[in-house]
Each structure stands twice: as structure tokens, then as C-alpha cells.
Amino acid sequence: MEVEGKPDFEEARGRVEAWWRGEPTDRVPIKVCAPLKELSLPRPGPEDLASWWTDPDVVVPSLEAQVAATYWGGEAVPVLFPVRGGMVAVLAAYLGCPYHFTGTTTAWADPIISDWDDAPGLEFDPSNEWWRISAALLEAAAERAPGRYLVGLPDLNGPGEILARLRGTERLLYDLVENPEPLPPALARINLAWRRAFRECRDIISRHVPGSIFWMGIWSDQPAADLQCDFSCMISPGMFDELFLPGLMQQTEWVGRTIYHLDGPDAVRHTDSLLALPLLSGLQWVPGAGAPPMRQWTELLRHILEAGKLLYISCAPQEVGSLLEELPHRGLFLDTWCGTRREADLLLADVERRCR
């Protein structure tokens, strides 16, 4: 398979596939992106904001320009996310939440469950406005993608996060204590909607380009997805295990390759519950805003790897060497960036040297 701007795609693909299978690789997989040129794209005014997010004729060319202006080093692959990354937890919009944009980087969903006795059905509706917008964006990008770039899945997020958007975070926290009965069936319905949306997105993309890529940017020949529940940072391990872990387990059964997004120090208490999921492929650790840098989390990172799970982490380029020295290499995948292509190539050469 050839991909424009990535002459070593097959080599990178083989290394990532070996990583997914838990096999040893000639070196640790690492994504290293760098700018090839300065890119200045026009920013929309308030009157053009909706088009900037939703019009394929606006979205796809602007993202194609970003792909062409990027050096994709190591296991980084040219990928375009037509449902822009700022459309976080867009599944909430598919389930009926009013969705709006607060600029060019963030979108938000307003809660719609004010009374559980009058809650919506929470079923995937192919006629939903936001799903139709997403489907059109995916189709437009995928049609243009063959030989040029790959197409990534939308950020559907997990059932816990979607429920928090449907209900409102504060109300959901009160529900956990005062009225938990409606929550398991709601989570089950959201999970089924997640499964349907995931499959619909993959069907659109796979008609034109192979493989799976979700927002972390990890290539996979087979279906693959991110799992997450950032809401877990606000609850105890007992509540997490009882209410949210069963749905995550279902997702690992539905999708063969899954990476859980473990985000922030308050999420660490759930690590062992996640490691106990037999079909979970691995974890992504994100220290979170204001937390110590990646090199100060080596005890947690080593614990994940020694439990037999894959580990995907983003780090500053100056941290790469120390992480390679302190962590087991098998199962480790690094993601970083450089200011120039030359710096990226030098870093890749250093990684190869350290992994010999």
C-alpha cells in the first residue's frame, strides 16, 4: 500500500502491527511529526464558524493542507480527521444533545435529560442531523483519500462521558448517590449506540481506504478504538467497577483492538481494574494539565507494561532517551514532535541506536 508523503509506510505499518500483537520489534515504535513549512490558513469569523466545522468543501481542503505541510516520521502516518478533533464526544449529539461550537477548537453538547421519567430513548438514529453531517464529512474525505492519506474515526468517546453530557455532570454525580437505578440501563443503551456509530463510521471509511485509525493516530489493519471514561476521575473505584467497567468490557469484546485513555492523576486509582480486563489491548497515559512530565511517571508506566498490556504515551522529544532507558521496550509506543524534519530524523536515528 502506498501513501503520499510516507514512502516508508509499509515498514511503519509492519512495526505497528507487531506492536499490536505484542511481538518484539526492531525498535520501539515512535511517531515523530514536524512541520515541513509554515502553514497559514484563514480563520473563520462568527458567520463562517458552522461551515468551518461542518461543510466538507471547507473542512477537507483545509485538513489536506495540514497533512501536506507535516512530516510524518517513524510510525506517524498521514491521517485526516474530517470530523474535527474538537468535536469531542460527538455521540452525544447523535443521541439528541444540542451541539454548538465555541470557536475553532471546541464544540460542546447541552444536557437533555432533566427528568429520568421523561428521558429519551438513547438510540442511534441515522436521520439525526449531526450524524448526517458526520457521515457527509467522512464520505467526502474517504473518497479523496486513496493513495494520499488515511481517514480517522470521530471522537465518539465512552458511555460514561456521553451520559455525563446527556444528563449534566453535576446531576449525574447526585444520581450516583441519590437515584442510581436509571443509570445502568441508560449506559447499556448508550453503549449500543456507540457500537452502531462505530460500525457506521468504519463502513463509510473502509469503502475507500483500509485499516482503522482513531484520534490517537495509531494505525491498525483491524478494527481498533479508543475507550475512555474521564468522568471516573470524580468517583470511587467501587462505583467505577460497578457502573462503568461492564460497558468498557463489552467494548473490548466488540472491537478487537482497544486502547483506554487514562487521563490525569485522579484516574490512576482505576488502573488495576482496567488492567484486569482480559481483552483490553492497552492503555494511553496522559498526566493531565499541571501534572509532572511523563518521565516522572515511570513507576506507573512500568506497572502497565509489566501487567502485559500495551502502553502508548506522548512525551517531549527531550524525554525520549530517558524513557527508553527506564522502561521495558516491548509493548511501548511513543509519540512526540520536533521543530524541523532534520530534528525528527536525528531523533529517530537516536531511538534506533538506543534500541539495538
Secondary structure, DSSP 4 states (H G I P E B T S, - for coil): ---TT-TTHHHHHHHHHHHHTT---SS--EEEEEESS---PPPP-GGGHHHHHH-HHHHHHHHHHHHHTEEEEET---EE-SS-TTSTTTHHHHTT--EEESSSS-EEE----S-GGG-------TT-HHHHHHHHHHHHHHHH-TTT-EEPPP----HHHHHHHHH-HHHHHHHHHH--TTHHHHHHHHHHHHHHHHHHHHHHHHTTS-SB--TT---BSS-EEEEE-GGGGGS-HHHIIIIIHHHHHHHHHHSSEEEEEEESGGGGGGHHHHHT-TT--EEEEE--TTSPPGGGGHHHHHHHHHTT-EEEEE--GGGHHHHHHHS-STTEEEEEE-SSHHHHHHHHHHHHHHT-
